[in-house]
Amino acid sequence: MRKILLFMLLCLSFAATQVFAQTRTVTGKVTDEAGNPVVGASVQPKGSKGGTTTDAAGNFSLQLPANSRSLTISSVNYTAQDVAVTSGEVSVQLKASSGNLSEVVVVAYGTQKRAGLTGSVATIKGSDIENQPFTSVDKALQGQVAGLQSVAASGAPGSNQQIRIRGISSINASNAPLFVIDGVPANTNDLSRLTTSANILSTLNPNDIETITVLKDAASASIYGSRAANGVILVTTKKGRAGQTKFRFDTEVGQSSRAYNNDKYRPLTGDEYLAITREGLVNAGNPQATVDAQIASLGGNTNANFNWLDAVTRTGKQQQYNLSASGGNNNTTFYVSGGYFSQDGTTIATGLKRYNGAVRVTNKASERLNLGANINAGLVQQSTPSSGGAFANPVLSAYFLLPTRSAYLPDGKLNYLTAEFPNTSSFNTIALAGMDKRNLRELSLRGSAYAEYNILDNLKFKTQIGGDLSNLEEDQYNNPLYGDGAVLAAGSPAFGPNVVYNATTTGRAYAYYTRYFNWVWTNTLNYRHDFTTSGDISLNVLLGYEAQKNKQYTISAQGRGFVLSPTLYLQYPVSASTPTTSQASVSDYSFLSEFVSADFNFKDRYILSGSFRRDGSSRFGSNDKYGNFWAIGGSWNIDKEAFMASFEKISQLKLRASYGVNGNAGIGNYDFFPSYGVTTGSSYNSAPGSAPSNVGNLDLTWELNKPLNIGVDLGLLKGRLGVTIDWYRRVSDRLLLDVPLSSTTGFTSQRRNVGSMENKGFEFTVSGTPVQTRDFTWTTNFNIAYNKNKVLSIPAPIIGTFIIKEGLDVQTFYTRVYAGVDPANGDPLWYLDSAQTKTTNTYSSAVRTGYGSASPKFFGAFTNTFNYKGFSVEAQFNYQTGNYIQDAWGSFVIGAGANATFNKVARVLDRWKNPGDVTDMPKYIYGGNKSFQSFSSFYLNKGDFIRLRNLQVGYTLPKSLLASAHITNAFLYVRGTNLFTWVKDKNLGFDPEQGVSSQTNLDVFIPKTLTIGINLGF
């Protein structure tokens, strides 16, 4: 700290001579290409941190030092300009930015011209994601940035999106990027304690976002140190602009339905199921009497043909309304907004409602002091049924329940008869959806306040404190009358007219209450020194100190024994006659950091940058609690060279390179700590006792990420077309893995820093405006990313569904390779050897081998926008290729006769029937055919797809029609999302978006939406 203070004093003394320089007054006006005033544009003497902003009319007045000869004028989403000052008045026209090198972008702890960047940085404008029918901002990121993979594991409204930037870097630590919202690092982990997914980002309204910046390499992200290994996403919310108060109202209504459907995976009809079951019983060698009896028990004597999938799938409604106001004067600006969003899920018992508000105020307290504060509040109410393997999961039940059993009795009442649902733990999912409850209520407050003081024109101090508070209330209720929660009395008949319940234990309820609080205090000192009077050779230095504290409280209670009332009003543990468990826990962690960064700019031609950060974290052992992280970068704006003057078609050309070290602290708060736990198995003499529960490791420390990036930025057609190419290699070292221990220790393994892996690949983006006339404009963006993952070192292979082994992709499936069906007898065949030269019909004799990867090799998007006069059409296609998707439930719904009392899908209709048949589906045998239901490459499908992610057709009403209504602008549109999906593998049963693990989970279907909306400004 002494060194930091000494450096600050040196900066003060070095710059003090500038305080008394003579000044002159310069006035001017800043407009856009259409002649409209640009409000809030920054106007600064070139090379200085002082300056002013434009007012509502785009005007400004500035005291310019006598030795300054030019101004730098910039505004987010516009190309910055340096303007020579030859008189006391200037006029400036800014051009809208399209990713060119003069664009001003938000970066770590500030803003910067793209020409001065040495790292890989991508920017998304708020206008690109607003008014979209998504429940959270992370869902809107898909396809927007090359190298950023954003996929859904569930279509449930409010569910978490899984985001990966440049691949997977860790096996046991987090692979998610760091989100920084208005300068405050946010916790985007799932805080839910029940199986409901709680996405913190769903409380943030995408309409309140001004820009999103993605930092992908060391030069751009390593300033965030131990949390930058997986990239950083900076979210900047909207702020007010000086001028007359402007109002904006947006509304959108529509509906959602299932996005992807494959007829091969439709459940069988009643007749189809009975026919194939009868065939399977005969093929199994059963006598006719046994066949007839079994068919009768499965509903063969009924005429029922109930489609459970249609019954649990629905067309949901959705709507959103947003109102905002912004304005102010030259000293104070404000932005305030409020919104409501509602979406039904694509299956029954799912839905989300969000209420949100935001306030942001800035104040110019004096010529040197600026103040600001903002707060965002959101309330989310979410309903989600069970997922995965729970029979209360309506999607799973819809595939398993027999079509010969109906959800309703002949009189129209719900069917509760156990005889109608003979499978263990199988119930009428339609009834359970209305009787059981699984709800989440989440209240989130997020805000910050800052003070920024210009000590000198080139020395600025800023302090900011921010935080976020989340309160989660989760309730699960299993009714006492029917289903998993019902407990029958001893000797009671099955569910039906004469059922008798155990009044003290029937029905159950769970309640979890979680409070999460995170605060961050950041202090920075920014110094700029110009080596020339024109400011074209400069050094910018940032010093910073940051402290963060995070604490989470959880209280839970469970109870059994509820009133046998069909009204079901008493649904909380407090109403239970028999309390079962109650718990309380607390978990916290803290960070302490010092950092410095420096950028040297030589005439916007050569730029060198470097950063260093020292982080301390409570998550690591006392032997290695602190870590050092750094980055260096350089760029060369080749277009500034004299020899480029003859290349008229090249307007911009830049070469970038960076290398550094950052870390991954995304582990448990107490993994390092040797701890004891109190358990029932540790009691002694009827008294509670404790036993070691975690062996701990005081040497546990950060995983390290070492990214190398080389990039090229190219501008063509006078800046109308931009190309960005990046090649990278990032090595993850000191991976956190569980290493086996001797059984004498009482533990099976200890977590240590061993192992390494690499990701390398390239990214390509081309964007711009190929055609622009007076009435017609075509803008386009195409991006593609390639990533190859490889495990470099590991103590021993880790084997499961995936094999983690040196030389292989970390998500390589490990399975037996399916060789098809023996046409002579219908037996399934597998390969005996990895060379695939011999086959066997004995599953256990086949060799397991690495087979494909869950990670795509290529992915990206293609977006085009066409504007003709007032009409516009925008279309975005997303795609990926090179990965496999595991049909994790295929053994149940295909299985060649295994799990025969569950329904099957239409793919089994293509089964082998007679000698000579050529098919991939074995002979159907009741009870199973030679372990065909066991995991093999048969249950892996290629995940290649192209999806029409977004299609919007809109019309901007002429202003002449709006003037009398005092409306400044109106835009009407129709939008569809996920309207069309093409898949390469026609046997792919479920949506190609299945999370980064690429394993189907029979969860809520990803929605296709169709909405209409209007945006009004007044």
Phi, psi and omega in degrees: 000325178299320180295322179295316180295319179298319179295322178297317179296322178298318178298318180298314183291326182293325185261357187297331182295344182279345185297325188261013180294149178288151182231165174219155184269130176235131176241163180182183180220141181242126180230168174266188185293338179269001180089002179281145180295141173264111185273136176079014178293143179276130179237116185225145168301133184302128180089003183242155176265354176282179177141196183213184176230157181283152180270194185298334180265005181083007183272157176210159174220134189216138172274110185260128176303146185299330182272001178270135183243357182208160178243147171252120183242125185214156174202141180302136182079007174234156176282125180292150179227143169259123186241127177288139179256106180251349178212188182276001181219135180228155176230130187230137174242118180268144176258142176299136184278151177223043179085011181280175189287346179267359180294139175270124183236153174281130178231182180302122175061032176159200176231162183199148173291142181301329179298334181268001182279143173249354184251181179265108185228132177237143183237138176242126178283148178301327180294341180281344184237351183286155178063013177275150187278050179246147184281345182207159185293330182295333178287336181277354183280343186301127177081357185277333187225132176297132179090352178258117179256119180235108185232152180262134172267345181209151175266007180296131178303129180089000181289159181288141171266143179258120186243131175229135176246115179059045169089190181259128185247353185216154178263318183245340177270179184290147172246009182273146177288163175276127173264130176239114184252114182052042176086358183249116175301129186250149175269111181255016176291158177286113183269359184291148179257335171269186184279357171296137180270126180251106180262109182301327182290345179289347177275353180260125182282120178302336180289346179267005184263133178268313178213156170232127180243131180251120179258120191246345185233185185292315184299325183270329191250338188293346175297342175268006166059240190286358180244014187256003187299329184253020181089166182228137177242115181264124178249122179245122181274165186290151175229164182284161175238144179299141179135185180300143181299129179247134179251149176220133178233128179235137175218148181209134178225152179177204183215161181227149178212179183294133186277323186232137179214139179234120183300335178292343181248021170285143176296149179294150172286171179301315181295318180296318181295316181294323181294315182287330177291319177298317178299317180296322178295319178295316180296336178278356176088017181284145174291161185300323181297319178294320178300313182295319181294318181292319178299319179297320181292340180262014175097018183292342180266006179251166176256016184294142176211069188269131179264097183294325182295317176297327184289328182266346179266142183216165169265112185267156177264150173212152182202152174211148180221131181223135178228132180222156176221139179214153180169204180134194177231193184293342182257326185224132175234158180215154171219130180222141182210160174212149183206160176223135180223136179221135179214129170274144176284172181279354175235162183298155176067022177235143178176165181212141170231137180230132173241129184215157177210155181213144175222132176221129183229135172236147182218130174267092186292329178203183180297338184243348185245124175240138180237154178198154177206150175211155176213137175237132180235140179214139175238123180242131174242122192227138175239129182215130176283179176298155180233178176064225188276004179287134180290345174283353175289113185297329180290314178299314181297326181296331178272333185270321186294145185284140177290347177279358177242133183259153175287348185231147174281166180305332180275005177092354180279158179295145184266116179248005188290126180299324181299337180279343183229078191286344183288145178303131178063019179261128183225170176290104186292334177294318178294315182296326181299330179269341186258327178266157182226141171217103189236151175227133171237125184231122176250125184233133174237128182223129182197173178202162175219145182219158171227133183232122185237124176275094181300314173226175179297337181240016179222120186229135176247136179224134173236136181219134173236133182214170180188172173218141181236128178232133174241122180245132173240118181237134182227133172234134183226122173252114190298157185276356188261332189199140175104200184299330184277341183285134177238119183273150176291157179301131179082000180289144172293170180293175181306126182169197186296331187252020182296144178235131184259156169274105191295336184273345183232353183283139185084147178209154182216147178232142175223128178235131178235122183236132174238125182238130178225133181224129174231150182223131176240121184238132176234128180227150175233120184246124182235135177234133177237128177261128180274349177228159180294333179279347179078012183276353171235116190214159174231128179241126183236133178239124173249141182212156176223133184219137176232139181222140178225134183228134180218139182227128177247141176223132175234134180222155178212147177224151180205157178229159178091091183237157181301134180279072183238130179291344178286334172055043180280328185270098191237013185243155182306330181297336180270359182284144178282339182230093174297138182252304181219154171213139184218157172216141181213159177222142179217136181213162173206165181214155175232147174222128190219146166235140182212159178213142173221154180215142177229128176248127184239120178251099175054036182054021183251310179240128181232131174241140179221155176203153178214154178215135178220138175243118182250142168239137183224140177286353183281351185241161187294159184296340180281346183204057187277339183247149179220152179249135183224142188207169177202150171229149180206158177210150176216154181228111175278089187296330182296344178280349182285149182297326184290351179274355184299331182280349180265078188294332183282346178260110181269335180213140177208121185221138175246131182235152173206144179206156176207149179183188180226124170229180191229173178230112179251018185277066178232181178295156184292335186230027181300329184282344196269123173293121188226163177243152177229147178265118181226162178296331179285354182255011181287155179220125179055042179068008177254145181295146179223176180228159180215156178303132181244339178215124183291332177071175177193105183288350176266002181298133183212186187296145161285145181250140176238127185239089184267136172246132182224133173232127185221158177228133173245128185230133175243133182230166176055049179057039177088359182283343180228129180236142179232132176233128178233131177229136169243138183218157169217121178234128181254127175261124186237164180056045180298144179275110182229156178271117182259130182301144177241161175296142180296342179292343179282343185088000179233156179270334183202165176224137180280128182223166176270091178220153175095159179204158174210167179228152168235131174217149183179194179219160177227141181224130178224133172232130182211157177154199182234088182296327183230129177212114175237187182298320185250345187231137177222136174237118175246146185218154175212124176233129176225147178217143179226142175236133178222135176237123180257144177210132174282124183270318180208144180200141184302320180202150179301144175252119190243131174198223171299324174254155171247123178257107189214149180304133178092349182251159171297141184295341179248040177282124176292144181238109189202173172276143184268123182284134184251005178102199185246136174290114184294345182282321186227358178081010179287145171287147181235146174228159180280137179283331186229160181292339177282350177060049178253337181231151182236164178213153174259011176255111187302315185292341180277341181289150182272140173275143182208163175292134186216100176065182183221152175282348182267131178291149175278318180233143172202159180171202184205160178224117185237135177226139176232129180241128178238126175228111186052242182269356184266148178215146175226128179231133180222134177234127175250132173253153180207158169204157182206155173100002181245165175245151178240129180274125172277087188293343181248008180299328180297336179271317188265353173241271165063356178053035176110347174292151182051051191291341179275002168265150176292163180239172179256165189297344180299332182289346179292343178269026185288165172291136179234320186227153177307135182098347178296136177249112183201167176261002183253117186293174174301136183273116181235124180301121184102346176117153181242098171051047175062026178301334181287348180286154187299126173210181181295346175302325184268018173247127179243146176296137185262013181296131178206159169232131184230134171282092187290321185210133174223123181228132174239123185220169180216129176265120182291142177300141181296334180296333179278343187259342189302317184294336178266006180059035176252127184276330178202151178214131181230122178254142182206159170239133184227142173229142177236144180053042186288330185215137178226122174254132177238146180285319183268109184287354175265004179290111189280328186235171186309136180294344173271106182229032182079174184288343178278346180054045177234122181295144183231011181047051182258183179306134185292141175295134189273151164255129184240151174223118186225160170235148184205170177215139174244127181238138172238137180203000000 
